Amino acid sequence: MKGQSRLDQIMDYLKGHNLVTVDQLVTAISASPATIRRDLIKLDREGVISRTHGGVTLNRFIPEQPTTSEKIQRNLVEKQAIAREAAALVKAGDAVVLDAGTTMLELARQLTHLPLRVITADLHIALFLSGFRQIEVTIIGGRIDDSSQSCIGEHGRRLLRTIHPDIAFVSCNSWSLEKGITTPTEEKAGLKQDLLINARRRVLLADSSKYGSWSLFCVTPLQALTEVITDGRLSEEAQAQLREQHFQLMLANP
């Protein structure tokens, strides 16, 4: 089994159990104890889990942002399904803001057939879309964040505050009904707030594995959004709670 697929299986198992042991994971994942321990060390370093003498539990507090290379293959099928659902909201001629991140890159790949104006903070997205003549690409500029390879800082925020896009798509590493969209740094939170502020439609793209987790800084409550697009693996209880809100919940299935 590929390493990232195994990590996803470990995460799925942890979501359904409060506290698990290495032996339980060995049985559930069909991997050796040494392999499971290496995977747990990696997840612990990322801040995803907490390791105790009694076993391992999911850490729903995200202290720092994972790098793009760490995220690129995680929940890829779900991200692609979310991107397809999001692309259906975009029509020819729209001005669209794309946040940074791997889900946003999947969305960019779904938009190449349309004439659009795209504003983004993400270097990967800007470079990719610049190869399509019918798409006008603006990168917000500023200092480059080495973990996400995207622009941060006041320069880009000033630009975002002056535009009025048809749709702003925002991404995150943690979201919940109680705490909204959150991020580990104040700088990222401010940028995402400005990304959303003037948009006619404000759309969150986030896979279900991130639901119920949180970081230190709040970007916005979910109630400030017009749509939330996630995958069908979100629990039925969470789905029911989110459907009671003013925004539209959209579930993407692979």
C-alpha positions as CSV (number, residue, x, y, z in Angstrom):
1,M,0.0,0.0,0.0
2,K,1.3,3.5,-0.9
3,G,2.3,5.6,2.1
4,Q,-0.2,8.4,1.6
5,S,-3.1,5.9,1.1
6,R,-2.1,4.3,4.4
7,L,-2.1,7.6,6.2
8,D,-5.6,8.3,4.9
9,Q,-6.7,4.9,6.2
10,I,-5.2,5.7,9.6
11,M,-7.0,9.0,9.7
12,D,-10.3,7.4,8.8
13,Y,-9.9,4.9,11.5
14,L,-9.0,7.5,14.1
15,K,-12.2,9.5,13.2
16,G,-14.3,6.6,14.3
17,H,-12.5,5.8,17.6
18,N,-11.6,8.0,20.5
19,L,-8.4,6.2,21.4
20,V,-6.6,3.5,19.5
21,T,-3.4,1.4,20.1
22,V,-0.7,0.6,17.6
23,D,-1.9,-3.1,17.7
24,Q,-5.4,-2.0,16.7
25,L,-4.0,0.0,13.8
26,V,-1.9,-2.9,12.7
27,T,-5.0,-5.1,12.4
28,A,-7.2,-2.4,10.8
29,I,-4.6,-1.2,8.3
30,S,-2.8,-4.5,7.6
31,A,0.6,-3.1,8.1
32,S,3.6,-3.9,10.3
33,P,4.0,-2.3,13.7
34,A,7.2,-0.6,12.5
35,T,5.4,0.9,9.5
36,I,2.5,2.1,11.7
37,R,4.8,3.7,14.2
38,R,6.7,5.6,11.4
39,D,3.3,6.8,10.1
40,L,2.2,7.9,13.6
41,I,5.5,9.8,14.0
42,K,4.9,11.7,10.8
43,L,1.3,12.5,11.7
44,D,2.4,13.6,15.2
45,R,5.0,16.0,13.7
46,E,2.2,17.5,11.5
47,G,0.1,18.1,14.6
48,V,-2.7,15.9,13.3
49,I,-2.6,13.4,16.2
50,S,-1.7,13.2,19.9
51,R,0.3,10.3,21.2
52,T,-0.2,9.2,24.8
53,H,0.8,6.2,26.9
54,G,-2.6,4.7,26.3
55,G,-2.5,5.0,22.5
56,V,-3.2,7.6,19.8
57,T,-6.1,10.1,19.4
58,L,-7.0,12.5,16.7
59,N,-5.8,16.1,17.4
60,R,-8.5,18.4,16.1
61,F,-6.4,21.5,16.8
62,I,-4.1,22.3,13.9
63,P,-1.1,24.4,15.2
64,E,0.6,24.9,11.9
65,Q,-0.1,24.8,8.2
66,P,1.1,21.6,6.3
67,T,3.2,22.1,3.3
68,T,1.9,21.7,-0.3
69,S,4.0,18.6,-0.8
70,E,2.5,17.1,2.3
71,K,-1.1,17.8,1.2
72,I,-0.8,17.1,-2.6
73,Q,-2.0,13.5,-2.5
74,R,-4.1,13.6,0.7
75,N,-7.8,13.0,0.0
76,L,-7.1,13.5,-3.7
77,V,-10.3,11.8,-5.0
78,E,-12.4,13.9,-2.7
79,K,-10.6,17.1,-3.7
80,Q,-11.2,16.3,-7.4
81,A,-14.9,15.7,-6.8
82,I,-15.2,19.0,-4.8
83,A,-13.4,20.8,-7.7
84,R,-15.9,19.5,-10.2
85,E,-18.8,20.6,-8.1
86,A,-17.3,24.0,-7.7
87,A,-16.5,24.4,-11.4
88,A,-20.2,24.1,-12.2
89,L,-20.8,27.4,-10.4
90,V,-18.5,29.3,-12.8
91,K,-19.7,30.7,-16.1
92,A,-17.9,32.2,-19.0
93,G,-16.8,35.8,-18.4
94,D,-16.8,35.6,-14.6
95,A,-14.1,37.2,-12.4
96,V,-13.0,34.5,-10.0
97,V,-10.7,34.6,-7.0
98,L,-8.9,31.4,-6.2
99,D,-7.4,30.9,-2.7
100,A,-4.1,29.0,-2.4
101,G,-4.1,25.2,-1.9
102,T,-4.3,21.8,-3.5
103,T,-8.1,21.8,-3.8
104,M,-7.9,25.1,-5.6
105,L,-5.4,23.7,-8.0
106,E,-7.8,20.9,-8.8
107,L,-10.5,23.6,-9.4
108,A,-8.2,25.5,-11.7
109,R,-7.8,22.4,-13.8
110,Q,-11.6,22.3,-14.2
111,L,-11.8,25.8,-15.6
112,T,-9.5,25.8,-18.5
113,H,-12.2,25.7,-21.1
114,L,-13.8,29.0,-20.0
115,P,-12.9,32.6,-20.8
116,L,-12.3,34.0,-17.3
117,R,-10.5,36.6,-15.2
118,V,-8.8,34.8,-12.4
119,I,-7.1,36.5,-9.4
120,T,-5.1,34.2,-7.2
121,A,-2.4,34.1,-4.4
122,D,-1.1,30.7,-5.5
123,L,2.0,30.5,-7.7
124,H,1.2,27.0,-8.9
125,I,-2.3,28.1,-10.0
126,A,-1.1,31.3,-11.7
127,L,1.6,29.5,-13.6
128,F,-0.8,26.7,-14.7
129,L,-3.6,29.0,-15.9
130,S,-1.2,31.4,-17.7
131,G,-0.9,28.8,-20.4
132,F,-4.5,29.3,-21.5
133,R,-5.0,32.4,-23.7
134,Q,-8.7,32.8,-22.9
135,I,-7.9,33.2,-19.2
136,E,-6.6,36.5,-17.8
137,V,-4.5,35.8,-14.7
138,T,-3.6,38.2,-12.0
139,I,-1.4,37.2,-9.1
140,I,-1.8,39.4,-6.0
141,G,1.9,39.7,-5.3
142,G,3.7,40.2,-2.1
143,R,6.0,38.0,0.0
144,I,6.0,34.2,-0.8
145,D,5.0,31.8,2.0
146,D,7.4,28.9,1.6
147,S,4.9,26.3,3.0
148,S,2.2,27.0,0.5
149,Q,4.1,28.7,-2.3
150,S,1.6,31.5,-2.3
151,C,1.6,35.3,-1.8
152,I,1.0,36.8,1.7
153,G,1.2,40.2,3.2
154,E,-0.3,43.7,2.9
155,H,0.6,44.2,-0.8
156,G,-1.8,41.4,-1.9
157,R,-4.4,42.3,0.7
158,R,-4.6,45.9,-0.7
159,L,-5.4,44.5,-4.2
160,L,-8.0,42.1,-2.9
161,R,-9.8,44.9,-1.1
162,T,-10.2,46.8,-4.4
163,I,-11.9,44.1,-6.5
164,H,-15.5,42.9,-6.6
165,P,-15.4,39.4,-8.1
166,D,-18.3,37.3,-9.1
167,I,-17.1,34.3,-7.0
168,A,-14.4,33.9,-4.4
169,F,-13.4,30.4,-3.6
170,V,-11.7,30.0,-0.2
171,S,-9.8,26.9,1.1
172,C,-8.8,26.0,4.7
173,N,-7.1,23.3,6.8
174,S,-9.8,23.4,9.5
175,W,-13.5,24.3,9.6
176,S,-16.5,23.7,11.8
177,L,-19.9,25.1,12.5
178,E,-18.9,26.2,15.9
179,K,-15.6,28.0,15.1
180,G,-16.0,28.7,11.3
181,I,-13.0,28.8,9.0
182,T,-9.8,28.9,11.0
183,T,-6.1,29.1,10.1
184,P,-2.9,28.8,12.2
185,T,-1.6,32.3,11.4
186,E,-3.0,35.8,11.7
187,E,-1.4,36.7,8.4
188,K,-3.3,34.0,6.5
189,A,-6.5,34.8,8.3
190,G,-6.4,38.4,7.2
191,L,-5.6,37.5,3.6
192,K,-8.6,35.1,3.4
193,Q,-10.9,37.7,4.9
194,D,-9.9,40.2,2.2
195,L,-10.3,37.5,-0.4
196,L,-13.9,37.1,0.6
197,I,-14.9,40.6,1.5
198,N,-16.3,42.0,-1.8
199,A,-17.3,38.8,-3.6
200,R,-20.9,38.3,-4.8
201,R,-20.6,34.6,-3.9
202,R,-18.4,33.3,-1.2
203,V,-17.7,29.6,-1.5
204,L,-15.7,27.3,0.9
205,L,-14.0,24.3,-0.6
206,A,-13.0,21.8,2.1
207,D,-12.9,18.1,2.3
208,S,-14.7,16.4,5.2
209,S,-11.5,15.2,6.9
210,K,-10.9,18.9,8.0
211,Y,-14.4,19.3,9.6
212,G,-14.5,19.6,13.3
213,S,-10.9,20.8,13.6
214,W,-9.7,24.3,14.3
215,S,-6.7,26.6,14.5
216,L,-6.0,29.7,16.5
217,F,-7.2,32.5,14.1
218,C,-10.7,32.8,12.8
219,V,-11.2,33.8,9.1
220,T,-15.0,34.0,9.1
221,P,-18.0,32.2,10.5
222,L,-19.6,29.7,8.1
223,Q,-22.8,31.8,8.1
224,A,-21.0,34.6,6.1
225,L,-20.6,32.2,3.2
226,T,-23.1,31.6,0.4
227,E,-22.0,28.0,-0.4
228,V,-20.0,25.3,1.3
229,I,-18.8,22.4,-0.9
230,T,-17.4,19.3,0.8
231,D,-17.5,15.6,0.1
232,G,-20.1,13.0,0.9
233,R,-18.1,11.4,3.7
234,L,-19.2,14.1,6.1
235,S,-21.1,12.6,8.9
236,E,-24.9,12.6,8.7
237,E,-25.1,14.5,12.0
238,A,-22.8,17.3,10.6
239,Q,-24.8,17.4,7.3
240,A,-28.0,17.9,9.2
241,Q,-26.6,20.7,11.3
242,L,-25.1,22.5,8.3
243,R,-28.3,22.2,6.2
244,E,-30.1,24.3,8.9
245,Q,-27.8,27.3,8.1
246,H,-28.4,30.1,5.6
247,F,-25.7,29.0,3.2
248,Q,-26.1,26.1,0.8
249,L,-24.4,22.9,1.6
250,M,-23.2,21.0,-1.5
251,L,-21.9,17.4,-1.2
252,A,-19.5,16.2,-4.0
253,N,-19.3,12.5,-4.6
254,P,-16.4,10.9,-6.6
